[in-house]
Amino acid sequence: MKLVALFFGATADAVGEREVEIEVQADASAGDAVDAVVGRFPALRGQSLLFAVNQEYVGRETPVADGDELAIFTAVSGG
């Protein structure tokens, strides 16, 4: 199935894109989808990534469905 991965902030800079389509297995979880994205864009390895599916923060075990949006970004800290 296909998902749309959206990148924000440092992840967009690392990937060089704001949005890409990714393909994952039918029984994939959010964690599987993130792993697929990191596999495609090695510049994301080693970063502390946060993610959301369809604009809601979810855990790695959350199932995803065809057409879902997977937003990937890094934690922002201020000071």
All heavy atoms as a GROMACS GRO file, in nm:
protein
  574
    1MET      N    1   0.084  -0.118   0.000
    1MET     CA    2   0.000   0.000   0.000
    1MET      C    3   0.089   0.124   0.000
    1MET      O    4   0.206   0.117   0.033
    1MET     CB    5  -0.094  -0.002   0.120
    1MET     CG    6  -0.028   0.018   0.253
    1MET     SD    7  -0.149   0.008   0.386
    1MET     CE    8  -0.041  -0.041   0.517
    2LYS      N    9   0.029   0.235  -0.038
    2LYS     CA   10   0.106   0.358  -0.051
    2LYS      C   11   0.065   0.459   0.054
    2LYS      O   12  -0.054   0.472   0.085
    2LYS     CB   13   0.086   0.417  -0.190
    2LYS     CG   14   0.146   0.329  -0.299
    2LYS     CD   15   0.128   0.388  -0.435
    2LYS     CE   16   0.190   0.294  -0.538
    2LYS     NZ   17   0.175   0.344  -0.673
    3LEU      N   18   0.166   0.527   0.108
    3LEU     CA   19   0.147   0.635   0.205
    3LEU      C   20   0.215   0.759   0.152
    3LEU      O   21   0.304   0.750   0.068
    3LEU     CB   22   0.211   0.600   0.340
    3LEU     CG   23   0.176   0.467   0.405
    3LEU    CD1   24   0.257   0.451   0.533
    3LEU    CD2   25   0.028   0.458   0.435
    4VAL      N   26   0.177   0.872   0.204
    4VAL     CA   27   0.246   0.996   0.173
    4VAL      C   28   0.326   1.035   0.297
    4VAL      O   29   0.269   1.048   0.405
    4VAL     CB   30   0.148   1.108   0.136
    4VAL    CG1   31   0.221   1.240   0.116
    4VAL    CG2   32   0.070   1.070   0.012
    5ALA      N   33   0.457   1.049   0.281
    5ALA     CA   34   0.543   1.093   0.391
    5ALA      C   35   0.567   1.243   0.375
    5ALA      O   36   0.607   1.289   0.269
    5ALA     CB   37   0.675   1.017   0.390
    6LEU      N   38   0.541   1.316   0.483
    6LEU     CA   39   0.560   1.461   0.485
    6LEU      C   40   0.677   1.492   0.578
    6LEU      O   41   0.688   1.433   0.686
    6LEU     CB   42   0.435   1.530   0.538
    6LEU     CG   43   0.304   1.497   0.467
    6LEU    CD1   44   0.186   1.560   0.541
    6LEU    CD2   45   0.307   1.544   0.322
    7PHE      N   46   0.763   1.583   0.536
    7PHE     CA   47   0.882   1.618   0.614
    7PHE      C   48   0.876   1.764   0.654
    7PHE      O   49   0.836   1.850   0.575
    7PHE     CB   50   1.009   1.592   0.533
    7PHE     CG   51   1.020   1.451   0.486
    7PHE    CD1   52   0.985   1.417   0.356
    7PHE    CD2   53   1.063   1.351   0.571
    7PHE    CE1   54   0.994   1.286   0.312
    7PHE    CE2   55   1.072   1.220   0.528
    7PHE     CZ   56   1.037   1.187   0.399
    8PHE      N   57   0.919   1.789   0.777
    8PHE     CA   58   0.916   1.926   0.830
    8PHE      C   59   1.052   1.957   0.892
    8PHE      O   60   1.119   1.869   0.946
    8PHE     CB   61   0.806   1.940   0.936
    8PHE     CG   62   0.669   1.912   0.881
    8PHE    CD1   63   0.614   1.785   0.887
    8PHE    CD2   64   0.595   2.014   0.822
    8PHE    CE1   65   0.488   1.759   0.835
    8PHE    CE2   66   0.469   1.989   0.770
    8PHE     CZ   67   0.415   1.862   0.777
    9GLY      N   68   1.088   2.084   0.890
    9GLY     CA   69   1.210   2.131   0.957
    9GLY      C   70   1.335   2.057   0.912
    9GLY      O   71   1.362   2.043   0.792
   10ALA      N   72   1.410   2.008   1.010
   10ALA     CA   73   1.538   1.944   0.983
   10ALA      C   74   1.523   1.819   0.898
   10ALA      O   75   1.613   1.786   0.820
   10ALA     CB   76   1.608   1.910   1.115
   11THR      N   77   1.410   1.750   0.909
   11THR     CA   78   1.394   1.629   0.826
   11THR      C   79   1.378   1.668   0.679
   11THR      O   80   1.430   1.600   0.592
   11THR     CB   81   1.275   1.543   0.872
   11THR    OG1   82   1.154   1.617   0.862
   11THR    CG2   83   1.294   1.492   1.014
   12ALA      N   84   1.308   1.777   0.652
   12ALA     CA   85   1.295   1.824   0.513
   12ALA      C   86   1.431   1.865   0.458
   12ALA      O   87   1.463   1.836   0.342
   12ALA     CB   88   1.196   1.940   0.505
   13ASP      N   89   1.512   1.929   0.543
   13ASP     CA   90   1.645   1.968   0.499
   13ASP      C   91   1.731   1.845   0.470
   13ASP      O   92   1.805   1.841   0.372
   13ASP     CB   93   1.714   2.054   0.607
   13ASP     CG   94   1.647   2.189   0.624
   13ASP    OD1   95   1.574   2.233   0.533
   13ASP    OD2   96   1.666   2.250   0.731
   14ALA      N   97   1.722   1.744   0.557
   14ALA     CA   98   1.804   1.623   0.541
   14ALA      C   99   1.764   1.544   0.416
   14ALA      O  100   1.848   1.489   0.346
   14ALA     CB  101   1.791   1.534   0.665
   15VAL      N  102   1.634   1.541   0.388
   15VAL     CA  103   1.583   1.462   0.276
   15VAL      C  104   1.587   1.540   0.145
   15VAL      O  105   1.602   1.483   0.038
   15VAL     CB  106   1.438   1.417   0.309
   15VAL    CG1  107   1.368   1.359   0.190
   15VAL    CG2  108   1.439   1.319   0.426
   16GLY      N  109   1.572   1.673   0.154
   16GLY     CA  110   1.569   1.754   0.034
   16GLY      C  111   1.434   1.754  -0.034
   16GLY      O  112   1.420   1.793  -0.150
   17GLU      N  113   1.332   1.708   0.038
   17GLU     CA  114   1.195   1.702  -0.014
   17GLU      C  115   1.100   1.742   0.098
   17GLU      O  116   1.134   1.732   0.216
   17GLU     CB  117   1.159   1.558  -0.057
   17GLU     CG  118   1.250   1.496  -0.160
   17GLU     CD  119   1.210   1.529  -0.301
   17GLU    OE1  120   1.101   1.587  -0.320
   17GLU    OE2  121   1.286   1.498  -0.391
   18ARG      N  122   0.984   1.783   0.064
   18ARG     CA  123   0.879   1.809   0.164
   18ARG      C  124   0.777   1.696   0.167
   18ARG      O  125   0.708   1.677   0.266
   18ARG     CB  126   0.807   1.940   0.132
   18ARG     CG  127   0.895   2.061   0.147
   18ARG     CD  128   0.863   2.130   0.275
   18ARG     NE  129   0.950   2.245   0.292
   18ARG     CZ  130   1.012   2.271   0.404
   18ARG    NH1  131   0.996   2.193   0.508
   18ARG    NH2  132   1.088   2.375   0.415
   19GLU      N  133   0.767   1.621   0.058
   19GLU     CA  134   0.666   1.517   0.048
   19GLU      C  135   0.712   1.410  -0.050
   19GLU      O  136   0.763   1.445  -0.157
   19GLU     CB  137   0.534   1.580   0.000
   19GLU     CG  138   0.422   1.484  -0.020
   19GLU     CD  139   0.294   1.556  -0.067
   19GLU    OE1  140   0.268   1.670  -0.021
   19GLU    OE2  141   0.224   1.498  -0.150
   20VAL      N  142   0.698   1.285  -0.012
   20VAL     CA  143   0.728   1.174  -0.103
   20VAL      C  144   0.624   1.065  -0.080
   20VAL      O  145   0.561   1.058   0.024
   20VAL     CB  146   0.869   1.115  -0.082
   20VAL    CG1  147   0.977   1.217  -0.108
   20VAL    CG2  148   0.884   1.052   0.055
   21GLU      N  149   0.608   0.981  -0.179
   21GLU     CA  150   0.520   0.865  -0.166
   21GLU      C  151   0.607   0.746  -0.130
   21GLU      O  152   0.714   0.728  -0.186
   21GLU     CB  153   0.447   0.841  -0.298
   21GLU     CG  154   0.341   0.734  -0.289
   21GLU     CD  155   0.262   0.724  -0.419
   21GLU    OE1  156   0.162   0.795  -0.432
   21GLU    OE2  157   0.303   0.645  -0.505
   22ILE      N  158   0.562   0.666  -0.034
   22ILE     CA  159   0.636   0.546   0.003
   22ILE      C  160   0.542   0.426  -0.008
   22ILE      O  161   0.420   0.442   0.002
   22ILE     CB  162   0.695   0.554   0.145
   22ILE    CG1  163   0.586   0.570   0.250
   22ILE    CG2  164   0.797   0.666   0.154
   22ILE    CD1  165   0.634   0.550   0.391
   23GLU      N  166   0.600   0.311  -0.026
   23GLU     CA  167   0.520   0.190  -0.035
   23GLU      C  168   0.562   0.097   0.078
   23GLU      O  169   0.682   0.078   0.102
   23GLU     CB  170   0.540   0.123  -0.170
   23GLU     CG  171   0.441   0.013  -0.194
   23GLU     CD  172   0.425  -0.020  -0.343
   23GLU    OE1  173   0.464   0.062  -0.427
   23GLU    OE2  174   0.372  -0.127  -0.370
   24VAL      N  175   0.464   0.043   0.149
   24VAL     CA  176   0.488  -0.050   0.260
   24VAL      C  177   0.395  -0.170   0.244
   24VAL      O  178   0.299  -0.165   0.166
   24VAL     CB  179   0.467   0.018   0.397
   24VAL    CG1  180   0.568   0.129   0.420
   24VAL    CG2  181   0.325   0.071   0.411
   25GLN      N  182   0.422  -0.274   0.321
   25GLN     CA  183   0.338  -0.394   0.315
   25GLN      C  184   0.199  -0.364   0.372
   25GLN      O  185   0.182  -0.274   0.454
   25GLN     CB  186   0.403  -0.507   0.393
   25GLN     CG  187   0.532  -0.554   0.330
   25GLN     CD  188   0.589  -0.675   0.401
   25GLN    OE1  189   0.541  -0.718   0.504
   25GLN    NE2  190   0.694  -0.730   0.343
   26ALA      N  191   0.103  -0.442   0.333
   26ALA     CA  192  -0.036  -0.420   0.372
   26ALA      C  193  -0.058  -0.421   0.523
   26ALA      O  194  -0.147  -0.353   0.573
   26ALA     CB  195  -0.126  -0.523   0.306
   27ASP      N  196   0.021  -0.497   0.596
   27ASP     CA  197   0.003  -0.505   0.741
   27ASP      C  198   0.102  -0.417   0.817
   27ASP      O  199   0.127  -0.439   0.935
   27ASP     CB  200   0.016  -0.650   0.787
   27ASP     CG  201   0.153  -0.709   0.757
   27ASP    OD1  202   0.229  -0.648   0.678
   27ASP    OD2  203   0.183  -0.816   0.812
   28ALA      N  204   0.153  -0.315   0.752
   28ALA     CA  205   0.258  -0.231   0.812
   28ALA      C  206   0.204  -0.146   0.927
   28ALA      O  207   0.088  -0.108   0.931
   28ALA     CB  208   0.319  -0.140   0.706
   29SER      N  209   0.295  -0.117   1.018
   29SER     CA  210   0.266  -0.025   1.129
   29SER      C  211   0.333   0.110   1.098
   29SER      O  212   0.412   0.122   1.003
   29SER     CB  213   0.321  -0.081   1.259
   29SER     OG  214   0.463  -0.081   1.254
   30ALA      N  215   0.304   0.208   1.183
   30ALA     CA  216   0.370   0.338   1.167
   30ALA      C  217   0.521   0.322   1.179
   30ALA      O  218   0.597   0.386   1.105
   30ALA     CB  219   0.317   0.436   1.272
   31GLY      N  220   0.566   0.237   1.271
   31GLY     CA  221   0.710   0.214   1.286
   31GLY      C  222   0.770   0.153   1.160
   31GLY      O  223   0.881   0.190   1.120
   32ASP      N  224   0.700   0.059   1.099
   32ASP     CA  225   0.748   0.000   0.973
   32ASP      C  226   0.761   0.108   0.866
   32ASP      O  227   0.857   0.109   0.788
   32ASP     CB  228   0.652  -0.108   0.923
   32ASP     CG  229   0.643  -0.227   1.015
   32ASP    OD1  230   0.742  -0.260   1.084
   32ASP    OD2  231   0.533  -0.289   1.018
   33ALA      N  232   0.662   0.198   0.861
   33ALA     CA  233   0.665   0.304   0.760
   33ALA      C  234   0.782   0.399   0.784
   33ALA      O  235   0.851   0.439   0.690
   33ALA     CB  236   0.532   0.380   0.761
   34VAL      N  237   0.804   0.434   0.911
   34VAL     CA  238   0.918   0.521   0.943
   34VAL      C  239   1.048   0.451   0.905
   34VAL      O  240   1.138   0.513   0.847
   34VAL     CB  241   0.917   0.562   1.091
   34VAL    CG1  242   1.046   0.633   1.129
   34VAL    CG2  243   0.797   0.651   1.120
   35ASP      N  244   1.059   0.323   0.937
   35ASP     CA  245   1.180   0.249   0.901
   35ASP      C  246   1.201   0.248   0.749
   35ASP      O  247   1.314   0.259   0.702
   35ASP     CB  248   1.172   0.105   0.953
   35ASP     CG  249   1.180   0.097   1.105
   35ASP    OD1  250   1.220   0.197   1.170
   35ASP    OD2  251   1.145  -0.010   1.159
   36ALA      N  252   1.092   0.237   0.674
   36ALA     CA  253   1.104   0.239   0.527
   36ALA      C  254   1.155   0.375   0.479
   36ALA      O  255   1.238   0.382   0.389
   36ALA     CB  256   0.968   0.208   0.464
   37VAL      N  257   1.106   0.480   0.542
   37VAL     CA  258   1.151   0.615   0.504
   37VAL      C  259   1.299   0.633   0.538
   37VAL      O  260   1.377   0.684   0.457
   37VAL     CB  261   1.065   0.723   0.572
   37VAL    CG1  262   1.125   0.861   0.553
   37VAL    CG2  263   0.923   0.719   0.520
   38VAL      N  264   1.338   0.590   0.658
   38VAL     CA  265   1.478   0.604   0.698
   38VAL      C  266   1.568   0.519   0.607
   38VAL      O  267   1.678   0.562   0.572
   38VAL     CB  268   1.496   0.567   0.847
   38VAL    CG1  269   1.643   0.562   0.885
   38VAL    CG2  270   1.422   0.667   0.936
   39GLY      N  271   1.519   0.404   0.566
   39GLY     CA  272   1.596   0.320   0.473
   39GLY      C  273   1.616   0.389   0.338
   39GLY      O  274   1.720   0.376   0.275
   40ARG      N  275   1.516   0.465   0.298
   40ARG     CA  276   1.524   0.535   0.169
   40ARG      C  277   1.608   0.662   0.179
   40ARG      O  278   1.671   0.703   0.082
   40ARG     CB  279   1.382   0.569   0.124
   40ARG     CG  280   1.373   0.638  -0.010
   40ARG     CD  281   1.230   0.640  -0.055
   40ARG     NE  282   1.210   0.735  -0.161
   40ARG     CZ  283   1.092   0.762  -0.217
   40ARG    NH1  284   0.985   0.699  -0.175
   40ARG    NH2  285   1.082   0.849  -0.313
   41PHE      N  286   1.607   0.723   0.297
   41PHE     CA  287   1.681   0.848   0.318
   41PHE      C  288   1.776   0.831   0.436
   41PHE      O  289   1.744   0.870   0.549
   41PHE     CB  290   1.585   0.965   0.343
   41PHE     CG  291   1.490   0.991   0.230
   41PHE    CD1  292   1.358   0.950   0.238
   41PHE    CD2  293   1.534   1.056   0.116
   41PHE    CE1  294   1.270   0.973   0.133
   41PHE    CE2  295   1.447   1.081   0.010
   41PHE     CZ  296   1.315   1.038   0.018
   42PRO      N  297   1.893   0.775   0.412
   42PRO     CA  298   1.988   0.747   0.521
   42PRO      C  299   2.029   0.870   0.602
   42PRO      O  300   2.073   0.856   0.716
   42PRO     CB  301   2.110   0.689   0.446
   42PRO     CG  302   2.056   0.639   0.318
   42PRO     CD  303   1.940   0.727   0.284
   43ALA      N  304   2.011   0.989   0.549
   43ALA     CA  305   2.045   1.110   0.624
   43ALA      C  306   1.961   1.123   0.750
   43ALA      O  307   1.995   1.198   0.841
   43ALA     CB  308   2.029   1.233   0.536
   44LEU      N  309   1.851   1.049   0.759
   44LEU     CA  310   1.765   1.054   0.877
   44LEU      C  311   1.813   0.962   0.989
   44LEU      O  312   1.767   0.973   1.102
   44LEU     CB  313   1.621   1.018   0.840
   44LEU     CG  314   1.551   1.113   0.744
   44LEU    CD1  315   1.414   1.059   0.707
   44LEU    CD2  316   1.537   1.252   0.806
   45ARG      N  317   1.905   0.871   0.956
   45ARG     CA  318   1.955   0.778   1.058
   45ARG      C  319   2.024   0.854   1.169
   45ARG      O  320   2.094   0.951   1.146
   45ARG     CB  321   2.053   0.679   0.996
   45ARG     CG  322   1.986   0.579   0.909
   45ARG     CD  323   2.081   0.466   0.870
   45ARG     NE  324   2.010   0.378   0.779
   45ARG     CZ  325   2.054   0.341   0.660
   45ARG    NH1  326   2.173   0.379   0.619
   45ARG    NH2  327   1.981   0.264   0.584
   46GLY      N  328   2.001   0.810   1.289
   46GLY     CA  329   2.066   0.870   1.404
   46GLY      C  330   1.994   0.992   1.459
   46GLY      O  331   2.032   1.043   1.564
   47GLN      N  332   1.891   1.039   1.390
   47GLN     CA  333   1.814   1.153   1.439
   47GLN      C  334   1.700   1.103   1.528
   47GLN      O  335   1.645   0.996   1.506
   47GLN     CB  336   1.756   1.234   1.322
   47GLN     CG  337   1.862   1.301   1.237
   47GLN     CD  338   1.802   1.407   1.148
   47GLN    OE1  339   1.703   1.470   1.181
   47GLN    NE2  340   1.864   1.427   1.032
   48SER      N  341   1.668   1.181   1.627
   48SER     CA  342   1.554   1.148   1.713
   48SER      C  343   1.428   1.196   1.643
   48SER      O  344   1.398   1.315   1.641
   48SER     CB  345   1.571   1.217   1.849
   48SER     OG  346   1.463   1.185   1.931
   49LEU      N  347   1.356   1.103   1.583
   49LEU     CA  348   1.241   1.139   1.500
   49LEU      C  349   1.109   1.125   1.574
   49LEU      O  350   1.089   1.031   1.650
   49LEU     CB  351   1.237   1.051   1.375
   49LEU     CG  352   1.359   1.059   1.284
   49LEU    CD1  353   1.347   0.956   1.172
   49LEU    CD2  354   1.375   1.199   1.227
   50LEU      N  355   1.022   1.219   1.551
   50LEU     CA  356   0.883   1.210   1.596
   50LEU      C  357   0.799   1.189   1.472
   50LEU      O  358   0.837   1.230   1.362
   50LEU     CB  359   0.842   1.339   1.665
   50LEU     CG  360   0.923   1.379   1.788
   50LEU    CD1  361   0.879   1.518   1.837
   50LEU    CD2  362   0.907   1.277   1.898
   51PHE      N  363   0.684   1.128   1.490
   51PHE     CA  364   0.599   1.109   1.373
   51PHE      C  365   0.452   1.107   1.412
   51PHE      O  366   0.416   1.085   1.528
   51PHE     CB  367   0.636   0.981   1.296
   51PHE     CG  368   0.642   0.858   1.381
   51PHE    CD1  369   0.532   0.776   1.394
   51PHE    CD2  370   0.758   0.824   1.447
   51PHE    CE1  371   0.537   0.661   1.471
   51PHE    CE2  372   0.765   0.710   1.524
   51PHE     CZ  373   0.655   0.629   1.537
   52ALA      N  374   0.370   1.135   1.313
   52ALA     CA  375   0.225   1.137   1.331
   52ALA      C  376   0.162   1.076   1.207
   52ALA      O  377   0.217   1.083   1.097
   52ALA     CB  378   0.176   1.280   1.350
   53VAL      N  379   0.048   1.013   1.228
   53VAL     CA  380  -0.029   0.959   1.116
   53VAL      C  381  -0.161   1.034   1.110
   53VAL      O  382  -0.233   1.042   1.210
   53VAL     CB  383  -0.054   0.807   1.133
   53VAL    CG1  384  -0.146   0.755   1.023
   53VAL    CG2  385   0.079   0.731   1.132
   54ASN      N  386  -0.188   1.091   0.995
   54ASN     CA  387  -0.311   1.168   0.975
   54ASN      C  388  -0.329   1.273   1.084
   54ASN      O  389  -0.436   1.286   1.143
   54ASN     CB  390  -0.431   1.075   0.964
   54ASN     CG  391  -0.421   0.983   0.846
   54ASN    OD1  392  -0.362   1.016   0.744
   54ASN    ND2  393  -0.475   0.863   0.859
   55GLN      N  394  -0.219   1.344   1.114
   55GLN     CA  395  -0.216   1.457   1.206
   55GLN      C  396  -0.236   1.419   1.353
   55GLN      O  397  -0.275   1.503   1.434
   55GLN     CB  398  -0.316   1.563   1.164
   55GLN     CG  399  -0.290   1.615   1.025
   55GLN     CD  400  -0.386   1.724   0.981
   55GLN    OE1  401  -0.458   1.780   1.061
   55GLN    NE2  402  -0.385   1.754   0.853
   56GLU      N  403  -0.212   1.294   1.389
   56GLU     CA  404  -0.218   1.251   1.529
   56GLU      C  405  -0.090   1.178   1.564
   56GLU      O  406  -0.047   1.088   1.490
   56GLU     CB  407  -0.336   1.157   1.553
   56GLU     CG  408  -0.470   1.226   1.548
   56GLU     CD  409  -0.582   1.134   1.596
   56GLU    OE1  410  -0.558   1.048   1.682
   56GLU    OE2  411  -0.693   1.151   1.544
   57TYR      N  412  -0.029   1.217   1.678
   57TYR     CA  413   0.088   1.144   1.724
   57TYR      C  414   0.046   1.000   1.753
   57TYR      O  415  -0.060   0.977   1.812
   57TYR     CB  416   0.144   1.205   1.853
   57TYR     CG  417   0.206   1.340   1.835
   57TYR    CD1  418   0.142   1.454   1.879
   57TYR    CD2  419   0.330   1.353   1.773
   57TYR    CE1  420   0.199   1.579   1.863
   57TYR    CE2  421   0.388   1.478   1.757
   57TYR     CZ  422   0.322   1.590   1.802
   57TYR     OH  423   0.378   1.713   1.785
   58VAL      N  424   0.129   0.906   1.711
   58VAL     CA  425   0.098   0.764   1.732
   58VAL      C  426   0.225   0.692   1.774
   58VAL      O  427   0.336   0.742   1.757
   58VAL     CB  428   0.041   0.698   1.605
   58VAL    CG1  429  -0.091   0.761   1.564
   58VAL    CG2  430   0.141   0.705   1.491
   59GLY      N  431   0.207   0.572   1.827
   59GLY     CA  432   0.320   0.487   1.860
   59GLY      C  433   0.363   0.405   1.740
   59GLY      O  434   0.291   0.397   1.640
   60ARG      N  435   0.479   0.344   1.750
   60ARG     CA  436   0.533   0.265   1.639
   60ARG      C  437   0.442   0.150   1.600
   60ARG      O  438   0.441   0.106   1.486
   60ARG     CB  439   0.672   0.211   1.674
   60ARG     CG  440   0.780   0.318   1.681
   60ARG     CD  441   0.917   0.254   1.703
   60ARG     NE  442   0.952   0.158   1.601
   60ARG     CZ  443   1.009   0.189   1.483
   60ARG    NH1  444   1.038   0.314   1.456
   60ARG    NH2  445   1.038   0.095   1.395
   61GLU      N  446   0.364   0.100   1.695
   61GLU     CA  447   0.281  -0.018   1.669
   61GLU      C  448   0.149   0.014   1.601
   61GLU      O  449   0.076  -0.077   1.560
   61GLU     CB  450   0.255  -0.093   1.800
   61GLU     CG  451   0.163  -0.021   1.896
   61GLU     CD  452   0.224   0.099   1.966
   61GLU    OE1  453   0.349   0.116   1.967
   61GLU    OE2  454   0.149   0.180   2.020
   62THR      N  455   0.115   0.139   1.586
   62THR     CA  456  -0.012   0.179   1.526
   62THR      C  457  -0.020   0.136   1.380
   62THR      O  458   0.069   0.167   1.302
   62THR     CB  459  -0.030   0.332   1.535
   62THR    OG1  460  -0.024   0.370   1.672
   62THR    CG2  461  -0.161   0.377   1.473
   63PRO      N  462  -0.126   0.064   1.344
   63PRO     CA  463  -0.140   0.025   1.203
   63PRO      C  464  -0.161   0.147   1.112
   63PRO      O  465  -0.218   0.247   1.155
   63PRO     CB  466  -0.267  -0.061   1.202
   63PRO     CG  467  -0.294  -0.096   1.344
   63PRO     CD  468  -0.234   0.012   1.428
   64VAL      N  469  -0.116   0.136   0.990
   64VAL     CA  470  -0.139   0.240   0.890
   64VAL      C  471  -0.221   0.181   0.777
   64VAL      O  472  -0.227   0.060   0.760
   64VAL     CB  473  -0.007   0.300   0.837
   64VAL    CG1  474   0.063   0.380   0.944
   64VAL    CG2  475   0.085   0.193   0.782
   65ALA      N  476  -0.287   0.269   0.703
   65ALA     CA  477  -0.373   0.225   0.593
   65ALA      C  478  -0.333   0.296   0.464
   65ALA      O  479  -0.270   0.402   0.466
   65ALA     CB  480  -0.519   0.257   0.627
   66ASP      N  481  -0.373   0.237   0.354
   66ASP     CA  482  -0.345   0.294   0.223
   66ASP      C  483  -0.394   0.439   0.217
   66ASP      O  484  -0.505   0.469   0.257
   66ASP     CB  485  -0.415   0.210   0.116
   66ASP     CG  486  -0.371   0.247  -0.023
   66ASP    OD1  487  -0.248   0.253  -0.047
   66ASP    OD2  488  -0.458   0.270  -0.108
   67GLY      N  489  -0.307   0.527   0.172
   67GLY     CA  490  -0.342   0.668   0.158
   67GLY      C  491  -0.316   0.753   0.281
   67GLY      O  492  -0.335   0.875   0.276
   68ASP      N  493  -0.276   0.691   0.392
   68ASP     CA  494  -0.247   0.770   0.512
   68ASP      C  495  -0.133   0.868   0.489
   68ASP      O  496  -0.047   0.845   0.404
   68ASP     CB  497  -0.209   0.679   0.630
   68ASP     CG  498  -0.328   0.617   0.699
   68ASP    OD1  499  -0.442   0.653   0.666
   68ASP    OD2  500  -0.305   0.531   0.786
   69GLU      N  501  -0.132   0.975   0.568
   69GLU     CA  502  -0.021   1.069   0.568
   69GLU      C  503   0.065   1.043   0.690
   69GLU      O  504   0.014   1.036   0.803
   69GLU     CB  505  -0.072   1.214   0.575
   69GLU     CG  506  -0.130   1.263   0.447
   69GLU     CD  507  -0.168   1.410   0.456
   69GLU    OE1  508  -0.176   1.465   0.568
   69GLU    OE2  509  -0.189   1.471   0.350
   70LEU      N  510   0.193   1.028   0.668
   70LEU     CA  511   0.290   1.005   0.775
   70LEU      C  512   0.378   1.129   0.784
   70LEU      O  513   0.457   1.155   0.693
   70LEU     CB  514   0.374   0.881   0.743
   70LEU     CG  515   0.489   0.851   0.838
   70LEU    CD1  516   0.435   0.801   0.972
   70LEU    CD2  517   0.581   0.747   0.776
   71ALA      N  518   0.362   1.206   0.889
   71ALA     CA  519   0.444   1.327   0.908
   71ALA      C  520   0.566   1.290   0.992
   71ALA      O  521   0.552   1.224   1.095
   71ALA     CB  522   0.363   1.435   0.976
   72ILE      N  523   0.683   1.333   0.948
   72ILE     CA  524   0.807   1.300   1.018
   72ILE      C  525   0.882   1.430   1.046
   72ILE      O  526   0.902   1.512   0.957
   72ILE     CB  527   0.894   1.206   0.933
   72ILE    CG1  528   0.818   1.078   0.905
   72ILE    CG2  529   1.026   1.176   1.004
   72ILE    CD1  530   0.890   0.982   0.814
   73PHE      N  531   0.922   1.448   1.171
   73PHE     CA  532   0.993   1.569   1.210
   73PHE      C  533   1.079   1.539   1.332
   73PHE      O  534   1.070   1.433   1.393
   73PHE     CB  535   0.893   1.682   1.239
   73PHE     CG  536   0.774   1.640   1.321
   73PHE    CD1  537   0.775   1.655   1.459
   73PHE    CD2  538   0.665   1.582   1.262
   73PHE    CE1  539   0.666   1.614   1.534
   73PHE    CE2  540   0.557   1.540   1.337
   73PHE     CZ  541   0.557   1.557   1.473
   74THR      N  542   1.164   1.634   1.364
   74THR     CA  543   1.249   1.619   1.482
   74THR      C  544   1.191   1.700   1.597
   74THR      O  545   1.115   1.794   1.576
   74THR     CB  546   1.392   1.667   1.454
   74THR    OG1  547   1.388   1.802   1.413
   74THR    CG2  548   1.459   1.582   1.347
   75ALA      N  549   1.228   1.660   1.716
   75ALA     CA  550   1.184   1.735   1.834
   75ALA      C  551   1.249   1.873   1.830
   75ALA      O  552   1.363   1.888   1.787
   75ALA     CB  553   1.224   1.661   1.960
   76VAL      N  554   1.176   1.972   1.872
   76VAL     CA  555   1.227   2.109   1.875
   76VAL      C  556   1.241   2.149   2.020
   76VAL      O  557   1.152   2.128   2.101
   76VAL     CB  558   1.129   2.206   1.804
   76VAL    CG1  559   1.179   2.349   1.815
   76VAL    CG2  560   1.111   2.166   1.660
   77SER      N  561   1.356   2.204   2.053
   77SER     CA  562   1.375   2.253   2.189
   77SER      C  563   1.412   2.400   2.182
   77SER      O  564   1.473   2.447   2.087
   77SER     CB  565   1.482   2.173   2.261
   77SER     OG  566   1.605   2.187   2.195
   78GLY      N  567   1.372   2.470   2.279
   78GLY     CA  568   1.402   2.612   2.283
   78GLY      C  569   1.485   2.646   2.405
   78GLY      O  570   1.515   2.562   2.487
   79GLY      N  571   1.520   2.767   2.414
   79GLY     CA  572   1.596   2.803   2.531
   79GLY      C  573   1.645   2.944   2.522
   79GLY      O  574   1.624   3.018   2.434
   0.00000   0.00000   0.00000
